[in-house]
Amino acid sequence: MAVIIGLISDALIVNSILVDRNQEVQIVLTGSLRRKTKLDKMLDEIGDESFDDVLAAFMRRV
């Protein structure tokens, strides 16, 4: 039940699916139990921006 809730809530994501010679399947999940803060979400949004752009935007706010 916890795995299903983790997948639905995006707390867990499928990292890989492994199939061996005996046709046994292993699904590897990764994730974090920690909820993202506002700062984490903001850093995810600006993660693709260049450092110069981020610093210039920060300096304009100060």
C-alpha positions as CSV (number, residue, x, y, z in Angstrom):
1,M,0.0,0.0,0.0
2,A,2.8,2.4,0.9
3,V,4.6,1.7,-2.4
4,I,1.4,2.5,-4.4
5,I,0.9,5.7,-2.5
6,G,4.5,6.7,-3.0
7,L,4.2,6.2,-6.7
8,I,0.9,8.1,-7.0
9,S,2.3,11.0,-5.0
10,D,5.6,11.1,-6.9
11,A,7.5,10.4,-3.7
12,L,8.9,7.3,-5.5
13,I,9.9,6.9,-9.1
14,V,10.9,3.8,-11.0
15,N,14.7,3.9,-11.4
16,S,15.0,0.6,-13.4
17,I,13.4,-2.7,-14.2
18,L,15.6,-5.7,-14.2
19,V,14.9,-9.1,-15.8
20,D,17.3,-12.0,-15.2
21,R,17.8,-15.3,-17.0
22,N,15.1,-17.0,-15.0
23,Q,12.6,-14.3,-16.1
24,E,12.4,-12.9,-12.5
25,V,11.6,-9.2,-12.5
26,Q,13.0,-6.6,-10.1
27,I,11.7,-3.1,-10.0
28,V,14.0,-0.6,-8.4
29,L,12.4,2.5,-6.9
30,T,14.1,5.7,-5.7
31,G,12.7,8.6,-3.7
32,S,12.8,10.6,-0.6
33,L,10.5,10.6,2.4
34,R,11.3,14.2,3.0
35,R,8.8,16.7,1.6
36,K,10.1,19.5,-0.6
37,T,10.1,22.9,1.0
38,K,9.4,26.1,-0.9
39,L,13.1,26.7,-1.2
40,D,13.6,23.2,-2.7
41,K,10.9,23.9,-5.3
42,M,12.3,27.3,-6.1
43,L,15.8,25.8,-6.6
44,D,14.4,23.2,-8.9
45,E,12.9,25.9,-11.0
46,I,16.0,28.0,-11.3
47,G,18.4,25.0,-11.6
48,D,18.6,25.4,-15.4
49,E,19.5,29.1,-15.3
50,S,23.1,30.3,-15.5
51,F,24.7,31.5,-12.3
52,D,25.1,35.0,-13.7
53,D,21.4,35.3,-14.4
54,V,20.5,34.0,-10.9
55,L,22.9,36.4,-9.2
56,A,21.7,39.3,-11.3
57,A,18.1,38.6,-10.3
58,F,19.1,38.3,-6.7
59,M,21.0,41.6,-6.7
60,R,18.0,43.4,-8.3
61,R,15.8,42.2,-5.4
62,V,18.2,43.5,-2.7
